[in-house]
Amino acid sequence: MEGWSWASASGPEKGLESFSCEVCHGVSKNCSLMKCPFYREAIGEALKSIKSIGVLSGPTPPTILVGEWGYPRVYAGTGMMLTADIDPRVLESPRSWLYIPLDDLLNMRLSVLMGMTRAHIDMARSPAKIVEVVQESSASQRPVDLELKMLSGSLRFVPGFGVRHAPHGPAGRVESIKLIDNPSIPRPVDRVINDPYIPALEAVQKLSSRGIDEYYLTRLLSAGLLGRRIDRTLVPTEWSITAIDDMLAKPIIKKVKGYETISEFRVHSFSALYNTAHIVLTPTPWMFELLEGWARSGGVYSDSEFTWGRTSYAENTGGAYYACRLSVLRHLEELKVQSGAIVFFEVDRGWVPLGVWRFREIVREALKNNPVKCENISEVMEYLADKLKLGLKAYVRKSSLIPVIIAQKKLR
């Protein structure tokens, strides 16, 4: 879809995501069924069965994956569970993942096999049968049963770790995909899908106001089911994740700017899955910054916006920026207050690439916790000094907002 290539991953973002598993270190050629502890424990027997018969029946959570390699002729497909002992509804529900132990989360996500086909992005408007089934299953609110017939010799026994999407298990090209039962599509979603004239931005905001969350919206956008019919295309999943975060944030920014500004600094914190977020809400007009620190490399990466907003893609922190920003804005909207926000997000050494959802959900969870209140920026810095493993100075050096706030304090 025209205009969304801006959401492709930046160089720094892809580089950071290369730190991963202690067994294969994120290098796919080092990874295999026999080496990967998560494969071996979760789906070894199921994979052997698939390899021998080539056909698999079972539920899709539902899930969709559209790659960006070869754009505009991309790989697109749907996921199917390889084990029966996991609730399929949990497999595509990142809001429930924060309290699942990392090993269990990986076991769960790597039990999803991706059945892929090659398709031009314009096929969203007049899909071949396989793409049509991918679209129908992606639109379902609940798990739906499918039958996948794999092309002989196409299955790759390598975990799929991406920059922004959640991990998945083995992937291969399909000869056919069949729907075994009917997808469950909410009426508001069905109306928007069948409206040939509604623009994508309007569709996203309309469905969001009806309680459709960003994860469902990402599936719909990636499957080419939103927007004016003449403009619809398959959208690479990693692009659609960030596009949805941005589209949902823009009207909230306008609303938040009309609220009264908070009167003190507030610091909210939360840790999960070897990631820690400290969100500093500032008694200023709306502005935002993400400071992303990596314990393994010692690097800090930053992007920011002032009251007038951004006019370019957040190159340094990529999709994480838009995910964190959306969670902060929703918090301010709920409280009906205005503030600035600086997110200190620290990624520890035990981290494995899980996707951008972790930024969104960890920040969301942090903002549910009672804040530490401070009278000035000096108190905030003193509070954070012994909590940041990379040290406060590493973050301050990269910050665009902290010097501005300090200067405002001096002017007062």
Buried (B, 14 or more C-beta within 10 A) or exposed (E): BEEBEEBBBBEBBEBBBEBBBEEBEBEEEEBBBEEBBBBEEBBBEBBEBBBEEBEBEBBBBBBBBBBBEEBEEBBBBBBBBBBEEBEBEBBBBBEEBBEBEBEEBBBBBBBBBBBBBBBBBBBBEEBEEBBBBBBBBBBBBEBBBBBBBBBEEBBBBBBBBBBBBBBBBBBBBBBBBEBEEEBEBBEBBEBBBEBEEBEBBBBBBBBBEEEBBBBBBBBBBBBBBBBBBEBBBBBBBBBBBBBBBBBBBEBBBEEBBEBEBBEBBBBBBBBBBBBBBBBBBBBBEBBBBBBBBBBEEEBBBBBBBBEEBBEEBBBBBBBBBBBBBBBBBBBBBEBEBBBBBBBBBBBBEEBBBBBBBBBBBBBBBBBEEEBBBBEBBEBBBEBBEEEBBBBBEBBBEBBBBBEBBBEEEEEE
